[in-house]
Amino acid sequence: MNEDQITTLVECEQRSKSNTKRIDRLEANYDALNKLTTCVEVMATKLETMDTSLKEVSARIAQQEAKPGKRWDAVVEKVIFLVIGAVAAFLFAKIGL
């Protein structure tokens, strides 16, 4: 082997080692990226589940908040009917029925 061939071989060896290190780093980055992708998919699934649960809870809270208003409306309605009934009874008593 002559001097040029030996130099070329040494350079090739060094480049090969450098490329091997770079490939190892790329593989590590690829593995980390895959893990990150998996984590994001899991988080997206959990967020969808949380969104559904949150909507259900919001609906329940809205129903609970509406109950006192419905009760108040029912009480007012009954008081109005009572007043109308009392006025009607008073008028019928005055008329003599």
ABEGO torsion letter per residue (X at the ends): XBAAAAAAAAAAAAAAAAAAAAAAAAAAAAAAAAAAAAAAAAAAAAAAAAAAAAAAAAAAAAAAAAAAAAAAAAAAAAAAAAAAAAAAAAAAAAAGX
